[in-house]
Amino acid sequence: MSKDKLKESTTMIASKDATERTKRTNAAMRSQLPFEDQQSFRNAARGFIATLDDVIITRPKDGKITYDLTDMKFLSEDAPDTANPSLWRQAQLNAFHHGLFEVVDGIYQVRSFDISNMTLVRGDTGWLIIDPLTSAESSKAALDLANRHLGSRPVVGVIYTHSHADHFAGVLGVIDSNDAMSGKVPIIAPEHFVKESLSETVMAGNVMHRRATYMYGILLPHSPRGFITASLGANVSIGTTGFIPPNDTVIETGETRTIDGIEIVFQMTPDTEAVSEFVFYLPQFKALCMSEITSHHLHNVYTPRGAQIRDALAWADQINTSIELFGDKLEVQFATHHWPTWGREAVTDYLEKQRDLYKYIHNETLRLANHGYTKEEIAEEITLPESLACDFSCRGYYGTVSHNSKAVYVKYLGYFDGNPAHLNPLPPVESARRYMEYMGGAEAVIHKARCSFDEGDYRWVAEVLNHVVFAEPDHMQARALLADTYEQLGYQAESGPWRNFYLSGALELRHDVPIGSTVLVSKGTARGIPMENFFQIMGVCLNGPKAAGKALSFNITFIDIKETYLMTVKNAVLNVFSGRQDPKANAKVNLTSQDFKFVMLGITKAVDLIAAGNLTLEGDAAALIDFVGLFDQFKRRFPIVTPRPRL
C-alpha cells in the first residue's frame, strides 16, 4: 500500500473529535438545565460505608475480569466536547458512587458492582437479598463486602423483583441451588417470572444479546470519545450467569411474607417496566422498594436492545397505586438501580413526577395520533413540560421521549401508519440498491452527503449513507463518512444507549464485525430452565426449511425426574407431549433431563454420553442424529450496520 493510501486508510478508521456543530449543541445543553443543583450527588453519597480499593471483579477459575471501573477515572474531569454534559453528569453519579451504602439501619445496598443494585436486609439471623445482580462474580463480591463490614451472616432468602437478567442471573454467587430446591432458602418472585425471564434471556436471547452489545457499549473503549456509562448503572458485568427458579410466587397485591423476622407487603405491578414485576413495602423500616418502575431518569417504554413494548399507562397507574398504598407510611424509597430518596415529602414529589412522566408521554402520543400524526411526526413534536424536563430524575439518560412516544404509538396502533406506501416496503438491501440508482449512484450521494455533514445535518446524512452502505457494503468512503456521522450523533446524545448505539455502529463500520463464537447457554442457566420452557426454546431453534418434509418421533424418558415425553417433528414444527409414548417412534431414548439440555444446546455430544453409558437408545440412531442436526446454532455477532448474509 502506498504512503498516501495508508494515510487515507488510517484517517478513515480513526476516531474524530467533535465538530463545531457538535460543540455548539453540547454547549447549549449547559444553559438548559440546573447543573448547580447537587442534590443527586448528595443522595448518591449518603450512607457510604466501604468499597474496594479498585473495583475490579474477576472470575476465580481463570482470572478473567468480569467487571472493572478502574478505567473510568477520566469522568472526574469536566464534560468534554465529545459528550453531552447532561449524560456526563449521570455517568459521574454512576461511576463514582460504588460500594456498600446504608439506606437505613438494617437496609444496605451495594451499588456499581454491576449495572443494578444488590440490596441486603438484615433479619433476625441472616441476610434477605434483593436482586443478586447479573453475574455470580459480582453478587459474591457484593455479599463478601457486606459481610466484611457489617458482620458475616448467612443468606436466608432471596427476592427477584422482576424478570430481567440483571436482577437474578447472579444468584449462584449468593446461594447454592440445592438450598433453593430443597426449600431451605426461599426465593420469592412475581407471577409468570419463569416464563417471562426465559422468553427474554433465552428464547429471543441471541438477538437481544447482540443488540445489547450496542446498547451497553460492550465493545467500546472507555474514554471521553467512547463508552462513558450504561445510564441505568455504571456498567454491566460480563461473568458467570445462572438460573434458579423461584420456590415462592406472589400473585396478588396485598400478599405478605415474613422472612427471618422481616415483614414484606407486596404490590403487583405487571406490564410496567417488566411483564412480571412487583414492588413492596417493609413496614418495620418504613421503606418502599420500587424495584425498577422508578429510577433517576426516564426509563424505556421500549428498550432498544429489543423486548416487548411496555404499557406506559399501566406504569403510571402502578406508581400512583404505590403512592396511595404506602405514601403516608414511608420515610425512604429505594430501587434496584441508582440511589434512594429520603423523607416523605421528597419521596412523594419524586414518585408523582415519575408517574406523570410516563402518563404525559402516553397521553400526548395518543392525542397527536388522534389528530392523524404518525409515530415519526409525534416523536418530533413532543417535549416535556418544564416541571418535568428540568428535573434530572426525568431526563432521557436511558429511555428518550422520542423513542418512548413511538413505542406508545406501536402499542396501540402497530408499526403501520396507514399509508399504503408503507404497507409492504422492500427489504433494506433491495431498497438501497434502487435508491442508489435513482439518486445517481454512490459517488453522487456521498458528494451531497459531505456537504450535509459539513452543515451539521447528521440525521439526514445517516439516513442517506445507510442506503449506500447497504447497496455497496465495501464502499469505504461511504462507510467512513457514515461512521463519522454516527460518531457526532453519539457525542450529542443525552441517552446513554443512544450514544452507545451510535458509537458502536461507527466502530463496526470502521473495523468490521468482531469475530464471535456460537451462542452457548451456560450450564448454570441450562440446569435451571424447566422442561416445559426448554421445549419452547427448542421450537424456536428448529430450522423450518430443513425440517420440511420430515416426520420424526422419539419416546424420551428422563431418568432423573422420572418423566416421559413424546417428541415429534411434523409439518416443520416441533411438538412435545407429556406422558405420551408412540409405539411407532423412530427411537426410544433414556437419559437425564440435564444431559438432554446439554446435548440440544451443543454443550455435550450425544456420542460422548453414549460412550459413557449416560444415554441409552433403542431404535434408529440415524434418525436421532438427523433430528439433532435440524436445530440452528446461532452466531453471537451478526452484522447490524451492514447487510446480513442470506440464510
C-alpha angles and dihedrals in degrees: 000000000000120000091250092051091046091050091048092049092049091050093049095054097038122106111249134218123248115285121233090258091054092047091053092046093052093043090055090057090063091065095046101063135049097251089167089071105100100173092110090057092049092050093046090053097042117115096013113171109165146323140186118285087236118015098228117137119190139188109251098217096059108004093244112161109243098174132016131175097166094097094056095080091108087077089076088077125080116275111283125220089260094067136054104250092223092055089044088058091053090047090055092050091052101041102042100045103067134140135039120346134178113231092181130331103298098019119084136172134203106209133189096016083110137354089281135047126252112214124202122198117195113232131182093282110001151002128297104207119211112200112347096215130242102295137032092234093059096043092048091049089050093049092046090052092051093047091048095054104027101035127273116282134168120247106254099176145001130213123200105200094195148345103275117111097234087068101051114011093088093057094114088067092066107030141021115248091230091061090056095043091050092049093242090122115036116222110198122198139159124266116286091018097138095047095048098041092052094044088059102037101037117010093052092012102118098055091041092050091049092051089044089063085065098039094051097034092237094166098038122106113247102246144109087274095044138030115356104158147347086223093217085064140341095276142323122260119236104205145108114329130196142172128222113176116231118259094202124048127196114212110168137043110254096037113135136201132189115209118182090335095315113124115211126191113197132211116192112226105177122172094022120101087340132018089236112040143126138185126209146198125226105207099193090056097036084229130143120204108204093187104208102322089096127038136150096277141031107293128212120279081182119020116219092222086067130262140139113301111258126230107251093189093051088047092056093043093052092051087052090050089053090054091050095046101041110008096101093046106046133090099178137028122201133173142191093265132041126358134317130259119227130205127045095251094047092046093049092050090049094048093046092053092047089050094048092045093065094036093053093052090047096049097042092049093054093042091057093040089056088055087058100257119147125234091259092051092046092051089056093047105048120090125166120249113259093253089064101029093057094049109094091212088063098048120119098250091135111008120028132215087236101059095029091058089051088052092053089051092051092045090062104025108020127232094298115092097197096257108127090217088068096046098089110005124176118264116261101267096045091045092048093052091053092047090054092052093048093045095052101262136296097295093055092049093048092050092054091042091056090056091049090047091054088052091053094245091142100155091057093045089053091052097050097039091051086065091052093050093047091048095043109016093177094056098117098191091054092047092048095050092045089050090051089050095050088048093058091046088051093050090053098045118112090193114082093213091049090051091048093047093051095045093044089052090051091049094054094045088055100039106019128238109318117243111266137184131238113278114264121185107222119254090239091056094042093053092055098048110105113235094244090057092043091057089053089053090051089053090057091050095049109110103229099200091049091049095047112119095014125119113192132159133180134187106221125194118188102206096195097055095027095231130137130209139181110222119194139178113203132142086015089291130114116228126180124195120196118225094005129117131189117215088204095051118138091238146350115232129193123190141117120286089240094054090047090055092047092052094048092046093050094245093116133023120235092224090058091052091049091050090050092048092244095117125046123190133191118189135012109008091181090060090055091050089049090050095051090050092059093073124090124234107211125224113232097220117042122165118276107169094035130050119289117234114252116256 
